[in-house]
Structures are given as C-alpha cells and as structure tokens.
C-alpha cells in the first residue's frame, strides 16, 4: 500500500536561533550596511532602467552675426593683417552644418582668369595653360583680398540642434525637450546651463541651444591669439591664422532624481597639433539612455539580494571559528545522526533473527 504522506512529504531546512546579542548586533549591522549600499547602487546607477546607447539623430549647426559688431584689438595690433567683416553665410561652410561646421577666422581671396577658350575637362597635357595649378607661378590670378582676419568672430552666435532615439526603448527626443549643460574640457566646471526658460530668453523662436563662439572657445580652453602648436604652422603663427580644431562631445544620460527625464552635456575639446584654415567644430553623440523596465529592476534586485548571504557567511565563520563559545555554537547548529552503517546492520540482524 502506498503511503501518500511519505510520497508528498515536505522537506525544510532546520533553523537554529542563537540567543547571543553579539552575533545578532553584528548580523543586523551587516544587513543595514548592505541594504544602504544596495539602495544607493540602485538609485545612483539607475539599475531600474533598461539602458542602451542612443542612436544619433540629426545634428545641425547654424551661425548668426551679432546685431552690432565691434572692432577688436587684433584688427589693429598686427599691421600686416587687417580685418574684414563678413556675414554668417560667408563665414560658415558647409551652410547646412550637418554634424560639422567650419567657421572662417582668416581669409585670402584670389580670382583665377583662365585663358580664352579653355575647356578644363579635356586638358591632356599638364603643361597646357588651361590646367589650373594653384602653386604654379604662371597661373593668372588676381588678389581680391589680402590675408585678413574675420573681425569680431568671437561674438558671432552658433545654434546647435540635435536629437536622439532609442533602439530597444521608445525614447525619441530633440534637445529642445531636454536640459543641457556646456561643460569645460575636463568635464568638471559648468560654463552654461540650457533649459526651456533660457532658450526662450535667448530667442523665443530658437529650436536649439545658442552660444557665442567665445563660449565654446573658453570651455575648450582655446585662445585664438595663442601661438599655434600645429606642425604646419609658420613660426609665431597664431591659431587665428593657422586654424584650430575643436571636437564637441554630446553626452546623454538619465536624470537620477527624475524618472524618464534625459539630459545632456556638451564637452568641447581642442585637438592639439591639428590645424585647419578655419575654426572647425565637429560634434559627436554618445552616452547611455534608458527607461523604467520592471524586468531590469527585478533582475538587479534579485542579484543584489545575494549580498545578504555574505552577512550570514561572515557571522557564521566568526561564530564557528573565532568566538570562545564556538563548540557550543557548533553543537547547536549541527545535528549528527547515528551511523547508518550500524543502523543497516542492526536492521539486517533483526530480519535474520525474525526469520
């Protein structure tokens, strides 16, 4: 006959309650420390989010001349190089500013007068006068503008528009819906804060963040009137003449204290040793974005709770190996059964005697 109580029996672990305040206080202290650590980790590292790198969207940079231009000191301090004042369309190229923008700081303009009847597409001899070679002394060029600085370039304003979206999440945002910060090159000092309020204050119709060129130069630690470190620069040539390359990193992240809110930082950095005959500003987008996901939250909670086992292990090691009453603790914790070899032998002897 089948004993269903035996078949469906329930096994459980034996729990020994050790009445010793030293062990109890130590165990609770470990638990509290671990709990505080877990809460801090979950909140600060946003372990409740399903995270992913953002997919870069459209980035556009546009330039605008100030309402009034000043006559800066560098326009008169160098007698060999004077200043010209250009509009934004002449200073920036390409005009669409898609991800990268070149702002002219020094210009020379020459026109080329080709010989009559030249067809540049059918030149078959490099000595043909129709072949244009800018380094050749025989090229018929007319200088329209000698080497000149672009006056008051620092006070021109640039507007940056950018957007991101998620791949595994439903996130899709443009910078006009996020708060941003212009940081110094080392990422430690806040130069300027951008919010909806500040954008409206700068320009009610602005779709992006508006900065002066001087803002980004200052944030990157760049000085156009410093001596250029570029290998191709002439001795004593300034960055204003040789050009400077600034890469602007846009870093996105979730705001810790606000669920579902994403912010970003501009991190400008001068590329030392590079030269360009303009000021070059290139933007790159990266970071980590996420949205609340219960599975991600639950997974991190379960993984974190394993740390509580560490508290139990440490207390039991102390209890069984270091404390003076370790033998008493051991007797209470472990229950030793009879030797089953003896039990089986006794059972066998009993069966023999009964037969």
C-alpha positions in Angstrom: 0.0 0.0 0.0 1.3 3.5 -1.0 1.9 5.9 1.9 0.9 9.2 0.3 2.1 11.2 3.3 5.5 9.8 2.6 5.3 10.4 -1.2 4.2 14.0 -0.8 6.2 14.9 2.3 7.7 18.4 2.5 11.4 19.0 3.3 12.6 22.1 5.0 15.8 23.5 6.4 16.4 23.4 10.2 16.8 26.9 11.7 18.7 27.4 14.9 18.1 30.5 16.8 21.2 31.5 18.7 20.4 33.8 21.6 23.6 35.9 21.6 23.4 39.7 21.3 27.0 39.9 19.9 26.1 37.8 16.9 22.7 39.4 16.5 24.1 43.0 16.5 26.9 42.1 14.1 24.5 40.4 11.7 22.0 43.3 11.8 24.8 45.8 11.2 25.9 43.9 8.2 22.4 43.8 6.9 21.8 47.5 7.3 25.1 48.3 5.6 24.3 46.1 2.7 20.8 47.5 2.4 22.1 51.1 2.3 24.6 50.1 -0.3 22.0 48.3 -2.5 19.6 51.3 -2.3 22.4 53.7 -3.2 23.6 51.5 -6.1 20.1 51.0 -7.5 19.3 54.7 -7.3 22.6 56.3 -8.4 23.4 53.8 -11.1 19.7 53.7 -12.2 19.6 49.9 -12.2 15.8 50.1 -12.6 16.3 51.3 -16.2 16.6 49.3 -19.4 19.7 51.0 -20.8 21.2 51.3 -24.3 23.5 53.7 -26.2 21.5 56.3 -28.0 21.2 56.2 -31.8 22.4 59.6 -33.0 19.9 61.6 -34.9 20.1 64.8 -36.9 22.7 67.4 -35.8 22.7 70.9 -37.3 24.9 73.9 -36.6 24.0 77.4 -37.8 25.8 80.7 -37.4 24.4 84.2 -36.9 26.1 87.6 -36.9 25.6 89.8 -33.8 23.3 92.7 -34.1 26.3 95.1 -33.8 29.9 94.3 -34.4 32.9 95.8 -32.5 36.4 96.5 -33.7 38.6 94.1 -31.8 42.2 94.8 -30.8 43.7 92.1 -33.0 42.4 94.1 -36.0 45.0 96.8 -35.3 47.7 95.1 -33.3 49.1 93.3 -36.4 50.0 95.8 -39.1 50.5 93.1 -41.7 47.0 91.5 -41.2 43.9 93.7 -41.2 40.3 92.7 -40.5 37.3 92.2 -42.8 33.7 91.9 -41.6 31.7 89.1 -43.2 28.2 87.9 -42.8 27.4 84.4 -41.3 26.8 82.9 -44.8 30.3 83.8 -45.9 31.9 82.6 -42.7 30.3 79.2 -42.3 30.6 76.3 -44.6 29.0 73.9 -45.4 25.9 76.0 -45.0 23.8 73.1 -43.7 26.1 72.5 -40.7 25.2 68.8 -40.6 27.3 67.4 -37.8 30.3 69.6 -38.5 30.8 73.3 -39.1 33.8 75.4 -40.4 34.0 79.0 -39.2 36.5 81.2 -41.1 38.9 83.1 -38.9 41.4 84.2 -41.6 40.8 84.6 -45.3 42.7 85.3 -48.5 40.6 85.7 -51.7 42.0 85.3 -55.2 40.3 85.0 -58.6 41.6 82.9 -61.5 41.3 84.1 -65.0 41.6 81.2 -67.4 42.9 81.7 -70.9 40.3 82.3 -73.6 38.6 79.2 -74.9 39.8 76.8 -72.1 37.8 73.6 -71.5 39.1 72.2 -68.3 37.6 68.8 -68.9 39.7 68.0 -72.0 43.2 69.0 -70.8 45.6 66.3 -71.9 48.9 67.8 -71.0 50.0 69.1 -67.6 51.8 71.9 -69.3 48.6 73.1 -71.0 47.8 76.7 -69.8 44.3 75.5 -69.3 45.4 73.2 -66.5 44.9 75.0 -63.2 47.6 74.6 -60.6 47.5 77.0 -57.7 51.2 76.6 -56.9 52.3 77.4 -60.5 53.7 80.9 -61.0 52.2 81.1 -64.5 48.6 80.9 -63.3 46.8 84.1 -64.0 45.3 85.1 -60.6 44.2 88.4 -59.2 44.2 89.0 -55.5 40.9 90.4 -54.3 41.6 90.2 -50.6 45.0 90.0 -48.9 45.4 87.9 -45.8 42.8 89.2 -43.4 41.2 88.2 -40.1 37.5 87.9 -39.8 36.6 90.7 -37.4 34.8 90.0 -34.1 34.3 86.3 -34.9 34.1 85.6 -31.2 30.8 87.4 -30.8 29.0 85.5 -33.6 26.5 83.1 -32.2 26.0 79.5 -33.2 22.8 77.4 -32.7 23.1 73.7 -32.2 20.2 71.4 -32.8 20.4 67.6 -32.1 18.2 64.6 -31.5 18.5 61.0 -30.4 16.3 57.9 -30.3 16.4 54.5 -28.7 16.6 51.1 -30.4 15.2 48.9 -27.7 13.3 51.6 -26.0 10.6 54.1 -27.2 12.8 57.1 -26.5 12.8 59.8 -29.2 13.8 63.3 -28.2 15.3 66.6 -29.5 17.5 68.8 -27.4 14.7 71.4 -27.2 12.8 68.9 -24.9 15.9 68.3 -22.7 18.0 70.3 -20.3 21.7 70.6 -21.2 24.9 71.9 -19.9 28.0 73.3 -21.5 31.0 72.0 -19.6 34.7 72.8 -19.5 37.0 70.5 -21.4 37.8 68.5 -18.2 34.1 67.9 -17.6 34.2 69.4 -14.1 33.2 73.1 -14.5 29.7 74.2 -15.6 30.0 77.0 -18.1 26.4 77.5 -19.2 23.0 75.8 -18.4 20.3 75.3 -21.0 16.6 74.9 -20.2 13.4 75.8 -21.9 13.4 79.0 -19.9 16.9 80.0 -21.0 16.2 79.1 -24.7 13.1 81.3 -24.8 15.0 84.1 -23.1 17.8 83.9 -25.8 15.4 83.7 -28.7 11.7 82.8 -28.4 11.8 81.1 -31.9 15.0 79.2 -31.3 14.9 75.5 -32.0 18.2 74.7 -30.3 20.9 75.9 -28.0 22.5 79.3 -28.7 26.1 80.1 -27.8 28.7 82.7 -28.6 31.8 81.4 -30.4 33.7 82.7 -27.4 31.7 80.4 -25.1 33.0 77.3 -26.8 36.5 78.7 -27.1 36.5 79.4 -23.4 35.0 76.0 -22.5 37.6 74.2 -24.6 40.4 76.3 -23.1 41.2 77.6 -26.6 42.7 81.1 -27.3 42.8 82.1 -31.0 45.6 84.6 -30.2 47.9 82.0 -28.7 50.8 80.7 -30.8 49.7 77.6 -32.8 51.2 74.2 -31.9 50.3 72.7 -35.3 53.4 71.2 -37.1 52.4 73.0 -40.3 52.1 76.5 -38.7 54.7 79.2 -39.5 56.9 80.3 -36.6 55.0 82.6 -34.4 51.7 82.0 -36.3 48.6 82.3 -34.2 45.6 79.9 -34.1 43.6 82.7 -35.5 45.7 82.3 -38.7 46.5 78.6 -38.7 43.1 77.4 -37.6 42.0 75.3 -34.7 40.0 72.0 -34.5 37.5 71.6 -31.6 35.6 68.4 -31.2 32.3 68.7 -29.2 31.1 65.6 -27.5 27.4 65.4 -26.6 26.9 63.0 -23.7 23.3 61.9 -22.9 22.2 60.4 -19.6 19.0 59.9 -17.5 18.4 62.4 -14.6 18.8 60.4 -11.4 16.0 62.1 -9.4 13.5 62.4 -12.3 12.0 59.3 -13.9 12.1 59.3 -17.7 13.9 62.6 -17.9 17.1 62.8 -20.1 19.7 65.5 -20.0 22.9 66.1 -22.0 26.3 67.8 -21.7 28.5 69.5 -24.3 32.1 68.6 -23.7 34.4 70.6 -26.1 38.0 69.5 -26.6 40.8 71.1 -28.6 42.7 68.6 -30.8 46.2 69.6 -30.2 48.6 69.7 -33.1 45.8 69.8 -35.7 45.4 72.8 -37.9 42.7 74.0 -40.3 42.4 77.2 -42.1 39.2 77.8 -40.2 37.9 77.1 -36.8 36.5 73.6 -37.1 33.7 72.4 -34.7 32.7 68.8 -35.0 30.0 67.1 -32.9 29.8 63.5 -31.7 26.9 62.0 -29.8 27.2 59.2 -27.2 26.1 58.3 -23.7 23.6 55.9 -22.2 19.8 56.4 -22.1 17.1 54.2 -20.6 13.5 54.0 -19.4 12.0 52.2 -16.5 11.7 48.4 -17.0 10.3 46.1 -14.3 12.3 43.1 -15.5 15.5 45.1 -15.4 14.6 46.3 -11.9 13.6 42.9 -10.7 16.8 41.3 -12.1 19.0 43.8 -10.4 17.1 43.4 -7.1 17.4 39.6 -7.1 21.1 39.8 -8.0 21.7 42.4 -5.3 19.9 40.4 -2.6 22.6 37.7 -2.9 24.8 40.1 -0.9 22.8 39.3 2.2 24.3 35.8 2.1 27.6 37.5 2.6 26.4 38.7 6.0 25.3 35.3 7.0 28.6 33.7 5.9 30.7 36.2 7.8 28.8 35.8 11.0 28.8 32.0 10.9 32.6 32.0 10.2 33.1 34.1 13.3 30.6 32.1 15.3 32.1 28.7 14.5 35.8 29.5 14.3 36.8 32.6 16.4 34.4 33.2 19.3 35.2 31.4 22.6 31.9 29.5 22.7 32.4 28.1 19.2 32.0 24.5 20.3 28.6 25.3 21.9 27.5 27.1 18.7 28.6 24.1 16.6 26.6 21.7 18.7 23.5 23.9 18.3 24.0 24.3 14.6 24.8 20.8 13.5 22.8 17.7 14.4 24.7 14.5 13.9 22.7 11.3 13.1 23.6 7.8 14.1 25.9 5.9 11.8 23.7 4.5 9.0 26.1 1.5 8.6 25.2 0.5 12.1 21.5 1.1 11.5 21.6 -1.0 8.4 23.5 -3.8 10.2 21.0 -3.8 13.1 18.1 -4.0 10.7 19.7 -6.9 8.9 20.4 -8.8 12.1 16.8 -8.2 13.2 15.5 -9.6 9.9 17.7 -12.7 10.3 16.5 -13.3 13.9 12.9 -12.9 12.9 13.2 -15.5 10.1 
